[in-house]
Amino acid sequence: MLWFTRAASWAAVINVLATALAFYAPILSDWRNYETWSEAGSPTAIERANRIWKERLATYEEPPMDPSIREELDAFVAKRRAEGGAPTDF
């Protein structure tokens, strides 16, 4: 009977994942019908991407970080910069 309980649990997990994926809202693609898209000014994917990154940058909030970790990171970055840092192509 234990195998049945585990199978039922996996079925529940798979069902939850499938439901979450079925209602995934894409970030860039526009799923409106042609008429609605046309009435909205026929924005291209490039225009939409440009608008989206600007909105996200404007609403960005730095995640909280423990001050001691921030100090360690700042010290590490300062040390690496003093050593010449990682090579870049620019």
C-alpha positions as CSV (number, residue, x, y, z in Angstrom):
1,M,0.0,0.0,0.0
2,L,3.0,2.3,0.5
3,W,3.7,2.4,-3.2
4,F,0.2,3.7,-3.9
5,T,0.7,6.6,-1.4
6,R,4.0,7.5,-3.0
7,A,2.4,7.3,-6.5
8,A,-0.4,9.5,-5.4
9,S,2.0,12.1,-4.0
10,W,4.0,12.2,-7.2
11,A,0.8,12.5,-9.2
12,A,-0.1,15.6,-7.0
13,V,3.4,17.1,-7.6
14,I,3.2,16.6,-11.3
15,N,-0.3,18.0,-11.4
16,V,0.8,21.2,-9.5
17,L,3.8,21.7,-11.9
18,A,1.7,21.1,-15.0
19,T,-0.8,23.7,-13.8
20,A,1.8,26.2,-13.0
21,L,3.4,25.8,-16.4
22,A,0.1,25.9,-18.2
23,F,-0.6,29.5,-16.9
24,Y,3.0,30.8,-17.5
25,A,2.9,34.4,-18.6
26,P,5.7,35.1,-21.0
27,I,7.8,38.2,-20.4
28,L,8.4,39.4,-23.9
29,S,6.0,37.7,-26.4
30,D,2.6,39.3,-27.0
31,W,-0.3,36.9,-27.1
32,R,-3.0,39.4,-28.0
33,N,-4.9,38.8,-31.1
34,Y,-4.1,40.8,-34.2
35,E,-6.9,43.4,-33.8
36,T,-6.0,44.2,-30.2
37,W,-2.3,44.3,-31.0
38,S,-2.9,46.6,-34.0
39,E,-5.1,48.9,-31.9
40,A,-2.3,49.2,-29.4
41,G,-0.1,50.6,-32.1
42,S,1.5,47.4,-33.4
43,P,4.5,47.4,-31.0
44,T,7.4,45.3,-32.2
45,A,9.2,42.9,-29.9
46,I,12.2,45.3,-29.8
47,E,10.0,48.1,-28.6
48,R,8.3,45.9,-26.1
49,A,11.7,44.6,-24.8
50,N,13.0,48.2,-24.5
51,R,9.9,49.3,-22.5
52,I,10.1,46.2,-20.2
53,W,13.8,46.6,-19.3
54,K,13.3,50.3,-18.5
55,E,10.3,49.5,-16.3
56,R,12.2,46.8,-14.5
57,L,15.2,49.0,-13.9
58,A,13.0,51.8,-12.6
59,T,11.3,49.6,-10.1
60,Y,14.4,47.6,-9.0
61,E,15.0,47.4,-5.3
62,E,18.3,46.1,-4.0
63,P,17.7,42.9,-2.0
64,P,18.5,43.1,1.7
65,M,22.0,41.9,2.7
66,D,23.7,41.5,6.1
67,P,26.1,44.4,6.6
68,S,29.0,42.1,7.5
69,I,28.5,40.2,4.2
70,R,28.4,43.5,2.3
71,E,31.7,44.6,3.9
72,E,33.3,41.3,3.0
73,L,32.1,41.6,-0.6
74,D,33.3,45.2,-0.8
75,A,36.7,44.2,0.6
76,F,37.0,41.3,-1.9
77,V,36.1,43.5,-4.9
78,A,38.6,46.2,-3.8
79,K,41.3,43.6,-3.4
80,R,40.6,42.1,-6.9
81,R,40.6,45.5,-8.5
82,A,43.9,46.3,-6.8
83,E,45.3,43.1,-8.2
84,G,44.1,44.0,-11.7
85,G,40.8,42.1,-11.6
86,A,39.7,39.6,-14.2
87,P,40.7,40.2,-17.8
88,T,37.9,41.7,-19.9
89,D,37.4,42.3,-23.6
90,F,36.8,46.0,-23.2
